[in-house]
Amino acid sequence: MELHLAQEPAADELLGRSPLAALVGMLLDQQVPMEWAFAGPYTIATRLGTDDLDAHEIAAYDPEEFAALLSAKPAVHRYPGSMAKRIQQLCQYLVDHYAGDPTAIWRDAASGQELFGRLHALPGFGEQKARIFLALLGKQMDVRPKGWREAAGDYGAPKAYRSVADITGPDSLHKVRAHKQELKAAAKAAAASKGK
């Protein structure tokens, strides 16, 4: 499977073969550019000296050392300390509930709604993040339980160009960015008219 979210071949290759890397990238995707967020798992793996991420290893890592690993320049995120904690919480949850195997989240999900519920239960995955990741699973990772598009909401619509779920290369990245700029402009306009 090929993903093009980091827009960097080595980082995208890891995202394409590692479900945990994809989940961690999604977790990191807030308050930083998308490419920075999705390159994070590759940076973490490199600093750990491995070619993949392992939920058991990360969950058991000394929290201060893991935070330092993410904080080393260039930092993995704008808020490396809090994100290190969130990644460890996510990995601990995967260990506790899915024996450390992220694919178990979606492997036997009977419906899109059930899968959405499982994703939403993950630490750091609010409603929007869970819907976007569900759309990414359906659109690019061939995980399509019955009703997945409906459970993903607007993000599940074909050719929506609303989120990372729709990015397959530079052209679609440009369309998603344009959509987000339109939303920001509309929100700014609404706030300005409210203040009058």
N, C-alpha and C positions, 0 to 999 in steps of 0.2 A: 504494500500500500504506500502511495506517495502522498505526503502532505507538504504544503508550501507556506507554512505559517511563519517560520522564522526568516524566510527568504535567504537562507544560508544553507548550502547543501549538506554539510555534516550534521547540523542541528535538525534540519528537516528529515534527514535519513533516520535519526534516532526517534523523532516523533512518529514516523511512519511504522517503525517496528516495535515500539515500546508503548503499550497502553498507559503505563505509569507515567512516562515522560509526557504523554499527551494530557493526562489529568493534571500533572504538576504545572505544565504550561498554561492550562486553562485557569488554574488557581492563581497563577502569577499575573494573569491578564487583567490588571486593573491599575489605574493611575500611572501606567507606563505605556509607551508604544507597543503595539501587539508583537512586533518582531523581537523586541527586547524580552518580552515575557516568554515567548515560545523558544527563544534561544537559551533561556535559563536552564532547562533540564540538561542540555548538552554541557553547559558550563559546570553545573553541579557534578555530573558524571565524570567530567575531565578532572575536576579538582579532587574527586574521590578516588581517582585512578582506576575507573572502571569504564566499560563501554555500554553500560545500561544502569538504570536506577533499580534499587531493590527496596521494597517497602520495609522488610524486616531490618535491614541494615540502617536505613534512615531513621526508623522509629527508635532504634536502640542507640543511636549516635548521641554523644554528650551534647546537650542543648547549646551550651556556650561555644563549644567547638564548631557545631553545625552553623550557628549564627556567624561565627568568625569566617567560616568557609564561604558563606553567601556575601559577607561584607567585604572580603578581599577585593581590591580594585582589579578590573572593573566590577563593581557590585552587580549582583544578579538582579536586583530590584531597587527601586528608589527607597523602599523600606525593608532592607535585608533582614533586620532583626525580627520584625513582626512576621515577615514572610517565612523565615526559617521555622518559627514556631508553628505557623499554619501548615507548612509542608509536613512537619513531624506529626502534627495532630492528624492530618489526612492519612499518613502512612500507618500510624498507630490504629486508626479506625479500620483501615484495610486489613491489617494483621488480625485485629479482634473479630471482625465480621466476615472477612472473605479469605482468611488464611494467607493474606498478603498478595492475593491475585486479583488485580483490577478487572480482568475480563469476567470474573465471576459476578460482577455487578450487572452485566448485561447478558451473559451467556444464556441464562434460562428465564429471562424476563418474559412473562406471558403477554404483556401489553406495553404500549408506549407509556401509559399512565403509571404502570408499576415501575418501569425503568426510570421515569421522571422522579417518582417518589424515592427510589434508591439513590439517584444522583443528588437530589435535594437534601437527603440525609447526610451527605458527606460534609465534613467540616470545611467551612469556607465556600460552600456552594449554595448561594442564595437561589431564589426562584429563577432569576434571569440567567445566571451562570449555568444552572442545571438545564434550562431549556436550550441554551446555546450549545452546550456539550451534547445534548440529546440530538440536536439537529446535525452537529458534526458527525456523530456516530452514524446517523441515518444517511446523510448525503455523501460522506467520504469514506466511511469505514465499514459499509455494508451491514450495519447492525440495524435491522428494521422490524422490530416486533409490531404486531398489528396496532394501528393507530399512532404510530410514532410521530407522524407529521402533525397531527392534531395536538398531541402532548407537548410538542416543541413550540406550539403557538405560532406566532408570526415568523419565527426563525426557521420553521419547518417548510415554509412555502417554497416551491421550486423557483430558482433564479431570483431569490429575494434580495440578495446582496446587502444583508443587514448585519452580518457578523462573520466571525472566523469560519463558521460552517460553510460559507459560500466562497472562501478564498482558495483558488486553485492555481493562481499565478499572479503576475504583476497587473494584468488587466482587471481581474476580479478584485484584487486588492484596491485598485484605484476606485472602482465602483462602490466598494464598501466604505472607503474613506469619504467619498462624496456624499453618501447617504448619511453618515455620522455628522458631517459638517452641516448638512441640511437640518438635521434634528437639533443640533446646537444653536443654529441661527434661529430656528422657530422658537426654541425655548427662551432664547435671549429676547426675541421680539415680544413674546408673551409676557415675560417679566417686566419689560419696559412699559408695555401698555397697561399692566396692572399697577405700576407705580405712578401713573399719571392721575 
